[in-house]
Every structure is written in C-alpha cells, then in structure tokens.
Amino acid sequence: MEEVLIVGGGIGGLTLALALRRANIPCAVFERAPELKEVGAGIGVWTNAVKVLDRLGVGARLRETGAPVHIGEMCSAKGQVLSRSNLDQVV
C-alpha cells in the first residue's frame, strides 16, 4: 500500500493522520513550521468535528481543555455588535 502524504500539521492534518493510522493506512505529515506550539488564538470545533474526534478517542480530552461557546457575535471594525446568535441552537 502506498503512503498517504499529508501537507499541514494543523488540526485537520493531524486528525486525518490519526484516522489513517487507526485504519492501518501508512501516512506521513509534512509541516513547514519547525515545531508545533500555541499561538494564542482560539479555535472553534463544530458539532460534526467533535463527533469525529469522539470516534478517534480524543473528544474527552477536547472537553477537558476546551470551553463551550454559547453566544456568537458579528462585530464591525469599530467593535459595534452587528448581530448575535445563540450557538446552543446550532446543530
């Protein structure tokens, strides 16, 4: 079987690598950055992605370290709230 080459060691690339390895499919991840580190940014993980992470056995860790977001706001460049959404109702 040929090896799957994955370009990018972000969430998507590493999740794909984990899924492939669990299916006994050889793969290699190529990442430009010399090391993976925190960058001070938050990420959002939607419901379907959480289901995938659960199936891969890492959903519990996500829940331990993450925090749910209940309200989403769209703001102007000056910080004025343009719209607000209840994310608990998003499936």
Distance bins in CASP14 RR format, pairs under 12 A and 6 or more apart:
PFRMAT RR
TARGET T0000
AUTHOR 0000-0000-0000
RMODE 2
METHOD distances of the structure
MODEL  1
1 20 0 0 0 0 0 1 0 0 0 0 0
1 23 0 0 0 0 0 1 0 0 0 0 0
1 24 0 0 0 0 1 0 0 0 0 0 0
1 25 1 0 0 1 0 0 0 0 0 0 0
1 26 1 0 0 1 0 0 0 0 0 0 0
1 27 0 0 0 0 0 1 0 0 0 0 0
2 20 0 0 0 0 0 1 0 0 0 0 0
2 25 0 0 0 0 1 0 0 0 0 0 0
2 26 1 0 0 1 0 0 0 0 0 0 0
2 27 0 0 0 0 0 1 0 0 0 0 0
2 28 0 0 0 0 0 1 0 0 0 0 0
3 17 0 0 0 0 0 1 0 0 0 0 0
3 20 0 0 0 0 1 0 0 0 0 0 0
3 21 0 0 0 0 0 1 0 0 0 0 0
3 25 0 0 0 0 1 0 0 0 0 0 0
3 26 1 0 1 0 0 0 0 0 0 0 0
3 27 1 0 0 1 0 0 0 0 0 0 0
3 28 1 0 1 0 0 0 0 0 0 0 0
3 29 0 0 0 0 0 1 0 0 0 0 0
3 30 0 0 0 0 0 1 0 0 0 0 0
4 13 0 0 0 0 0 1 0 0 0 0 0
4 16 0 0 0 0 1 0 0 0 0 0 0
4 17 0 0 0 0 1 0 0 0 0 0 0
4 19 0 0 0 0 0 1 0 0 0 0 0
4 20 1 0 1 0 0 0 0 0 0 0 0
4 21 0 0 0 0 0 1 0 0 0 0 0
4 23 0 0 0 0 0 1 0 0 0 0 0
4 24 0 0 0 0 0 1 0 0 0 0 0
4 25 1 0 0 1 0 0 0 0 0 0 0
4 26 1 0 0 1 0 0 0 0 0 0 0
4 27 1 0 1 0 0 0 0 0 0 0 0
4 28 1 0 0 1 0 0 0 0 0 0 0
4 29 0 0 0 0 1 0 0 0 0 0 0
4 30 0 0 0 0 0 1 0 0 0 0 0
5 13 0 0 0 0 0 1 0 0 0 0 0
5 16 0 0 0 0 0 1 0 0 0 0 0
5 17 0 0 0 0 0 1 0 0 0 0 0
5 20 0 0 0 0 0 1 0 0 0 0 0
5 25 0 0 0 0 0 1 0 0 0 0 0
5 26 0 0 0 0 0 1 0 0 0 0 0
5 27 1 0 0 1 0 0 0 0 0 0 0
5 28 1 0 1 0 0 0 0 0 0 0 0
5 29 0 0 0 0 1 0 0 0 0 0 0
5 30 1 0 0 1 0 0 0 0 0 0 0
5 31 0 0 0 0 0 1 0 0 0 0 0
6 12 0 0 0 0 1 0 0 0 0 0 0
6 13 1 0 1 0 0 0 0 0 0 0 0
6 14 0 0 0 0 1 0 0 0 0 0 0
6 15 0 0 0 0 1 0 0 0 0 0 0
6 16 1 0 1 0 0 0 0 0 0 0 0
6 17 1 0 1 0 0 0 0 0 0 0 0
6 18 0 0 0 0 0 1 0 0 0 0 0
6 19 0 0 0 0 0 1 0 0 0 0 0
6 20 0 0 0 0 1 0 0 0 0 0 0
6 21 0 0 0 0 0 1 0 0 0 0 0
6 25 0 0 0 0 0 1 0 0 0 0 0
6 26 0 0 0 0 0 1 0 0 0 0 0
6 27 1 0 1 0 0 0 0 0 0 0 0
6 28 1 0 0 1 0 0 0 0 0 0 0
6 29 1 0 1 0 0 0 0 0 0 0 0
6 30 1 0 0 1 0 0 0 0 0 0 0
6 31 0 0 0 0 1 0 0 0 0 0 0
7 13 0 0 0 0 1 0 0 0 0 0 0
7 16 0 0 0 0 0 1 0 0 0 0 0
7 17 0 0 0 0 0 1 0 0 0 0 0
7 27 0 0 0 0 0 1 0 0 0 0 0
7 28 0 0 0 0 1 0 0 0 0 0 0
7 29 0 0 0 0 1 0 0 0 0 0 0
7 30 1 0 1 0 0 0 0 0 0 0 0
7 31 0 0 0 0 1 0 0 0 0 0 0
7 32 0 0 0 0 1 0 0 0 0 0 0
8 14 0 0 0 0 1 0 0 0 0 0 0
8 15 0 0 0 0 0 1 0 0 0 0 0
8 16 0 0 0 0 1 0 0 0 0 0 0
8 17 0 0 0 0 1 0 0 0 0 0 0
8 27 0 0 0 0 0 1 0 0 0 0 0
8 28 0 0 0 0 0 1 0 0 0 0 0
8 29 1 0 0 1 0 0 0 0 0 0 0
8 30 1 0 0 1 0 0 0 0 0 0 0
8 31 1 0 1 0 0 0 0 0 0 0 0
8 32 1 0 0 1 0 0 0 0 0 0 0
8 33 0 0 0 0 1 0 0 0 0 0 0
8 36 0 0 0 0 0 1 0 0 0 0 0
9 15 0 0 0 0 1 0 0 0 0 0 0
9 16 0 0 0 0 1 0 0 0 0 0 0
9 17 1 0 0 1 0 0 0 0 0 0 0
9 18 0 0 0 0 0 1 0 0 0 0 0
9 27 0 0 0 0 0 1 0 0 0 0 0
9 28 0 0 0 0 0 1 0 0 0 0 0
9 29 1 0 1 0 0 0 0 0 0 0 0
9 30 1 0 0 1 0 0 0 0 0 0 0
9 31 1 0 1 0 0 0 0 0 0 0 0
9 32 0 0 0 0 1 0 0 0 0 0 0
9 33 0 0 0 0 1 0 0 0 0 0 0
9 35 0 0 0 0 0 1 0 0 0 0 0
9 36 1 0 0 1 0 0 0 0 0 0 0
10 16 0 0 0 0 1 0 0 0 0 0 0
10 17 0 0 0 0 1 0 0 0 0 0 0
10 18 0 0 0 0 0 1 0 0 0 0 0
10 29 0 0 0 0 1 0 0 0 0 0 0
10 30 0 0 0 0 0 1 0 0 0 0 0
10 31 1 0 0 1 0 0 0 0 0 0 0
10 32 0 0 0 0 0 1 0 0 0 0 0
10 33 0 0 0 0 1 0 0 0 0 0 0
10 36 1 0 0 1 0 0 0 0 0 0 0
10 37 0 0 0 0 0 1 0 0 0 0 0
10 39 0 0 0 0 0 1 0 0 0 0 0
10 43 0 0 0 0 1 0 0 0 0 0 0
11 17 0 0 0 0 0 1 0 0 0 0 0
11 18 0 0 0 0 0 1 0 0 0 0 0
11 29 0 0 0 0 0 1 0 0 0 0 0
11 36 0 0 0 0 0 1 0 0 0 0 0
11 41 0 0 0 0 0 1 0 0 0 0 0
11 42 0 0 0 0 0 1 0 0 0 0 0
11 43 1 0 0 1 0 0 0 0 0 0 0
11 44 0 0 0 0 1 0 0 0 0 0 0
11 45 1 0 0 1 0 0 0 0 0 0 0
11 46 0 0 0 0 0 1 0 0 0 0 0
11 49 0 0 0 0 1 0 0 0 0 0 0
11 50 0 0 0 0 0 1 0 0 0 0 0
11 52 0 0 0 0 0 1 0 0 0 0 0
11 53 0 0 0 0 1 0 0 0 0 0 0
11 56 0 0 0 0 0 1 0 0 0 0 0
11 58 0 0 0 0 0 1 0 0 0 0 0
11 62 0 0 0 0 0 1 0 0 0 0 0
12 18 0 0 0 0 1 0 0 0 0 0 0
12 19 0 0 0 0 1 0 0 0 0 0 0
12 20 0 0 0 0 0 1 0 0 0 0 0
12 29 0 0 0 0 0 1 0 0 0 0 0
12 31 0 0 0 0 0 1 0 0 0 0 0
12 43 0 0 0 0 0 1 0 0 0 0 0
12 45 0 0 0 0 0 1 0 0 0 0 0
12 49 0 0 0 0 1 0 0 0 0 0 0
12 52 0 0 0 0 1 0 0 0 0 0 0
12 53 0 0 0 0 0 1 0 0 0 0 0
12 56 0 0 0 0 0 1 0 0 0 0 0
13 19 0 0 0 0 1 0 0 0 0 0 0
13 20 0 0 0 0 1 0 0 0 0 0 0
13 21 0 0 0 0 0 1 0 0 0 0 0
13 27 0 0 0 0 1 0 0 0 0 0 0
13 28 0 0 0 0 0 1 0 0 0 0 0
13 29 1 0 0 1 0 0 0 0 0 0 0
13 30 0 0 0 0 1 0 0 0 0 0 0
13 31 0 0 0 0 1 0 0 0 0 0 0
13 36 0 0 0 0 0 1 0 0 0 0 0
14 20 0 0 0 0 0 1 0 0 0 0 0
14 21 0 0 0 0 0 1 0 0 0 0 0
14 27 0 0 0 0 0 1 0 0 0 0 0
14 29 1 0 0 1 0 0 0 0 0 0 0
14 30 0 0 0 0 0 1 0 0 0 0 0
14 31 0 0 0 0 1 0 0 0 0 0 0
14 36 0 0 0 0 1 0 0 0 0 0 0
14 53 0 0 0 0 0 1 0 0 0 0 0
14 56 0 0 0 0 0 1 0 0 0 0 0
14 58 0 0 0 0 1 0 0 0 0 0 0
15 21 0 0 0 0 0 1 0 0 0 0 0
15 22 0 0 0 0 0 1 0 0 0 0 0
15 27 0 0 0 0 0 1 0 0 0 0 0
15 29 0 0 0 0 0 1 0 0 0 0 0
15 45 0 0 0 0 0 1 0 0 0 0 0
15 49 0 0 0 0 1 0 0 0 0 0 0
15 50 0 0 0 0 0 1 0 0 0 0 0
15 51 0 0 0 0 0 1 0 0 0 0 0
15 52 1 0 0 1 0 0 0 0 0 0 0
15 53 1 0 0 1 0 0 0 0 0 0 0
15 54 0 0 0 0 0 1 0 0 0 0 0
15 55 0 0 0 0 0 1 0 0 0 0 0
15 56 1 0 0 1 0 0 0 0 0 0 0
15 57 0 0 0 0 0 1 0 0 0 0 0
15 58 0 0 0 0 1 0 0 0 0 0 0
15 59 0 0 0 0 0 1 0 0 0 0 0
15 62 0 0 0 0 0 1 0 0 0 0 0
16 22 0 0 0 0 0 1 0 0 0 0 0
16 23 0 0 0 0 0 1 0 0 0 0 0
16 25 0 0 0 0 0 1 0 0 0 0 0
16 27 1 0 0 1 0 0 0 0 0 0 0
16 28 0 0 0 0 0 1 0 0 0 0 0
16 29 0 0 0 0 1 0 0 0 0 0 0
16 52 0 0 0 0 0 1 0 0 0 0 0
16 56 0 0 0 0 0 1 0 0 0 0 0
17 23 0 0 0 0 0 1 0 0 0 0 0
17 25 0 0 0 0 1 0 0 0 0 0 0
17 26 0 0 0 0 0 1 0 0 0 0 0
17 27 1 0 1 0 0 0 0 0 0 0 0
17 28 0 0 0 0 1 0 0 0 0 0 0
17 29 1 0 1 0 0 0 0 0 0 0 0
17 30 0 0 0 0 0 1 0 0 0 0 0
17 31 0 0 0 0 0 1 0 0 0 0 0
17 56 0 0 0 0 0 1 0 0 0 0 0
18 25 0 0 0 0 0 1 0 0 0 0 0
18 27 0 0 0 0 1 0 0 0 0 0 0
18 29 0 0 0 0 0 1 0 0 0 0 0
18 52 0 0 0 0 1 0 0 0 0 0 0
18 53 0 0 0 0 1 0 0 0 0 0 0
18 55 0 0 0 0 0 1 0 0 0 0 0
18 56 1 0 1 0 0 0 0 0 0 0 0
18 57 0 0 0 0 1 0 0 0 0 0 0
18 58 1 0 0 1 0 0 0 0 0 0 0
18 59 0 0 0 0 0 1 0 0 0 0 0
19 25 0 0 0 0 1 0 0 0 0 0 0
19 27 0 0 0 0 1 0 0 0 0 0 0
19 52 1 0 0 1 0 0 0 0 0 0 0
19 53 0 0 0 0 0 1 0 0 0 0 0
19 55 0 0 0 0 1 0 0 0 0 0 0
19 56 1 0 0 1 0 0 0 0 0 0 0
19 57 0 0 0 0 0 1 0 0 0 0 0
19 58 0 0 0 0 0 1 0 0 0 0 0
20 26 1 0 0 1 0 0 0 0 0 0 0
20 27 1 0 1 0 0 0 0 0 0 0 0
20 28 0 0 0 0 1 0 0 0 0 0 0
20 29 0 0 0 0 1 0 0 0 0 0 0
20 56 0 0 0 0 0 1 0 0 0 0 0
21 27 1 0 0 1 0 0 0 0 0 0 0
21 28 0 0 0 0 0 1 0 0 0 0 0
21 29 0 0 0 0 0 1 0 0 0 0 0
21 56 0 0 0 0 1 0 0 0 0 0 0
22 52 0 0 0 0 0 1 0 0 0 0 0
22 55 0 0 0 0 1 0 0 0 0 0 0
22 56 1 0 0 1 0 0 0 0 0 0 0
22 57 0 0 0 0 1 0 0 0 0 0 0
22 58 0 0 0 0 0 1 0 0 0 0 0
23 55 0 0 0 0 0 1 0 0 0 0 0
23 56 0 0 0 0 0 1 0 0 0 0 0
29 36 0 0 0 0 0 1 0 0 0 0 0
31 37 0 0 0 0 0 1 0 0 0 0 0
33 39 0 0 0 0 1 0 0 0 0 0 0
38 65 0 0 0 0 0 1 0 0 0 0 0
42 65 0 0 0 0 0 1 0 0 0 0 0
42 66 0 0 0 0 1 0 0 0 0 0 0
42 67 0 0 0 0 0 1 0 0 0 0 0
42 69 0 0 0 0 1 0 0 0 0 0 0
43 49 0 0 0 0 1 0 0 0 0 0 0
43 62 0 0 0 0 0 1 0 0 0 0 0
43 65 0 0 0 0 0 1 0 0 0 0 0
43 66 0 0 0 0 1 0 0 0 0 0 0
43 67 0 0 0 0 0 1 0 0 0 0 0
43 69 0 0 0 0 0 1 0 0 0 0 0
44 50 0 0 0 0 1 0 0 0 0 0 0
44 53 0 0 0 0 0 1 0 0 0 0 0
44 62 0 0 0 0 0 1 0 0 0 0 0
44 66 0 0 0 0 1 0 0 0 0 0 0
44 67 0 0 0 0 0 1 0 0 0 0 0
44 68 0 0 0 0 0 1 0 0 0 0 0
44 69 1 0 0 1 0 0 0 0 0 0 0
44 72 0 0 0 0 0 1 0 0 0 0 0
44 87 0 0 0 0 0 1 0 0 0 0 0
44 90 0 0 0 0 0 1 0 0 0 0 0
45 51 0 0 0 0 0 1 0 0 0 0 0
45 52 0 0 0 0 1 0 0 0 0 0 0
45 53 1 0 0 1 0 0 0 0 0 0 0
45 54 0 0 0 0 0 1 0 0 0 0 0
45 58 0 0 0 0 0 1 0 0 0 0 0
45 59 0 0 0 0 1 0 0 0 0 0 0
45 61 0 0 0 0 0 1 0 0 0 0 0
45 62 1 0 0 1 0 0 0 0 0 0 0
45 63 0 0 0 0 0 1 0 0 0 0 0
45 65 0 0 0 0 0 1 0 0 0 0 0
45 66 0 0 0 0 1 0 0 0 0 0 0
45 67 0 0 0 0 0 1 0 0 0 0 0
45 68 0 0 0 0 0 1 0 0 0 0 0
45 69 0 0 0 0 1 0 0 0 0 0 0
45 87 0 0 0 0 0 1 0 0 0 0 0
46 52 0 0 0 0 0 1 0 0 0 0 0
46 53 0 0 0 0 0 1 0 0 0 0 0
46 62 0 0 0 0 0 1 0 0 0 0 0
46 68 0 0 0 0 0 1 0 0 0 0 0
46 69 0 0 0 0 0 1 0 0 0 0 0
46 87 0 0 0 0 1 0 0 0 0 0 0
46 90 1 0 0 1 0 0 0 0 0 0 0
46 91 0 0 0 0 1 0 0 0 0 0 0
47 53 0 0 0 0 0 1 0 0 0 0 0
47 54 0 0 0 0 0 1 0 0 0 0 0
47 68 0 0 0 0 0 1 0 0 0 0 0
47 87 0 0 0 0 0 1 0 0 0 0 0
47 88 0 0 0 0 0 1 0 0 0 0 0
47 89 0 0 0 0 0 1 0 0 0 0 0
47 90 1 0 0 1 0 0 0 0 0 0 0
47 91 1 0 0 1 0 0 0 0 0 0 0
48 54 0 0 0 0 0 1 0 0 0 0 0
48 55 0 0 0 0 0 1 0 0 0 0 0
48 90 0 0 0 0 0 1 0 0 0 0 0
48 91 0 0 0 0 1 0 0 0 0 0 0
49 55 0 0 0 0 0 1 0 0 0 0 0
49 56 0 0 0 0 0 1 0 0 0 0 0
49 58 0 0 0 0 0 1 0 0 0 0 0
49 59 0 0 0 0 1 0 0 0 0 0 0
49 62 0 0 0 0 1 0 0 0 0 0 0
50 56 0 0 0 0 0 1 0 0 0 0 0
50 57 0 0 0 0 0 1 0 0 0 0 0
50 58 0 0 0 0 1 0 0 0 0 0 0
50 59 1 0 0 1 0 0 0 0 0 0 0
50 60 0 0 0 0 0 1 0 0 0 0 0
50 61 0 0 0 0 0 1 0 0 0 0 0
50 62 1 0 0 1 0 0 0 0 0 0 0
50 63 0 0 0 0 1 0 0 0 0 0 0
50 66 0 0 0 0 0 1 0 0 0 0 0
50 68 0 0 0 0 0 1 0 0 0 0 0
50 91 0 0 0 0 0 1 0 0 0 0 0
51 57 0 0 0 0 0 1 0 0 0 0 0
51 58 0 0 0 0 0 1 0 0 0 0 0
51 59 0 0 0 0 1 0 0 0 0 0 0
51 62 0 0 0 0 0 1 0 0 0 0 0
51 91 0 0 0 0 0 1 0 0 0 0 0
52 58 0 0 0 0 1 0 0 0 0 0 0
52 59 0 0 0 0 1 0 0 0 0 0 0
52 62 0 0 0 0 0 1 0 0 0 0 0
53 59 1 0 1 0 0 0 0 0 0 0 0
53 60 0 0 0 0 1 0 0 0 0 0 0
53 61 0 0 0 0 1 0 0 0 0 0 0
53 62 1 0 1 0 0 0 0 0 0 0 0
53 63 0 0 0 0 1 0 0 0 0 0 0
53 65 0 0 0 0 0 1 0 0 0 0 0
53 66 0 0 0 0 0 1 0 0 0 0 0
54 60 1 0 0 1 0 0 0 0 0 0 0
54 61 0 0 0 0 0 1 0 0 0 0 0
54 62 0 0 0 0 1 0 0 0 0 0 0
54 63 0 0 0 0 1 0 0 0 0 0 0
56 62 0 0 0 0 0 1 0 0 0 0 0
57 63 0 0 0 0 0 1 0 0 0 0 0
58 64 0 0 0 0 0 1 0 0 0 0 0
58 65 0 0 0 0 0 1 0 0 0 0 0
59 65 0 0 0 0 0 1 0 0 0 0 0
59 66 0 0 0 0 0 1 0 0 0 0 0
60 66 0 0 0 0 0 1 0 0 0 0 0
62 68 0 0 0 0 0 1 0 0 0 0 0
68 87 0 0 0 0 1 0 0 0 0 0 0
68 88 0 0 0 0 1 0 0 0 0 0 0
68 90 0 0 0 0 0 1 0 0 0 0 0
69 85 0 0 0 0 0 1 0 0 0 0 0
69 86 0 0 0 0 0 1 0 0 0 0 0
69 87 1 0 1 0 0 0 0 0 0 0 0
69 88 0 0 0 0 1 0 0 0 0 0 0
69 90 0 0 0 0 0 1 0 0 0 0 0
70 84 0 0 0 0 0 1 0 0 0 0 0
70 85 0 0 0 0 1 0 0 0 0 0 0
70 86 1 0 0 1 0 0 0 0 0 0 0
70 87 1 0 1 0 0 0 0 0 0 0 0
70 88 1 0 1 0 0 0 0 0 0 0 0
70 89 0 0 0 0 1 0 0 0 0 0 0
70 90 0 0 0 0 0 1 0 0 0 0 0
71 81 0 0 0 0 0 1 0 0 0 0 0
71 83 0 0 0 0 0 1 0 0 0 0 0
71 84 1 0 0 1 0 0 0 0 0 0 0
71 85 1 0 0 1 0 0 0 0 0 0 0
71 86 1 0 0 1 0 0 0 0 0 0 0
71 87 1 0 0 1 0 0 0 0 0 0 0
71 88 0 0 0 0 1 0 0 0 0 0 0
71 89 0 0 0 0 0 1 0 0 0 0 0
71 90 0 0 0 0 0 1 0 0 0 0 0
72 81 0 0 0 0 1 0 0 0 0 0 0
72 82 0 0 0 0 0 1 0 0 0 0 0
72 83 0 0 0 0 1 0 0 0 0 0 0
72 84 1 0 0 1 0 0 0 0 0 0 0
72 85 1 0 1 0 0 0 0 0 0 0 0
72 86 0 0 0 0 1 0 0 0 0 0 0
72 87 1 0 1 0 0 0 0 0 0 0 0
72 88 0 0 0 0 0 1 0 0 0 0 0
72 89 0 0 0 0 0 1 0 0 0 0 0
72 90 0 0 0 0 1 0 0 0 0 0 0
73 79 0 0 0 0 1 0 0 0 0 0 0
73 80 0 0 0 0 0 1 0 0 0 0 0
73 81 1 0 1 0 0 0 0 0 0 0 0
73 82 1 0 0 1 0 0 0 0 0 0 0
73 83 1 0 0 1 0 0 0 0 0 0 0
73 84 1 0 1 0 0 0 0 0 0 0 0
73 85 1 0 0 1 0 0 0 0 0 0 0
73 86 0 0 0 0 0 1 0 0 0 0 0
73 87 0 0 0 0 0 1 0 0 0 0 0
74 80 0 0 0 0 1 0 0 0 0 0 0
74 81 1 0 0 1 0 0 0 0 0 0 0
74 82 1 0 1 0 0 0 0 0 0 0 0
74 83 1 0 1 0 0 0 0 0 0 0 0
74 84 1 0 0 1 0 0 0 0 0 0 0
74 85 0 0 0 0 1 0 0 0 0 0 0
75 81 1 0 1 0 0 0 0 0 0 0 0
75 82 1 0 0 1 0 0 0 0 0 0 0
75 83 0 0 0 0 1 0 0 0 0 0 0
75 84 0 0 0 0 1 0 0 0 0 0 0
76 82 1 0 1 0 0 0 0 0 0 0 0
76 83 0 0 0 0 0 1 0 0 0 0 0
END
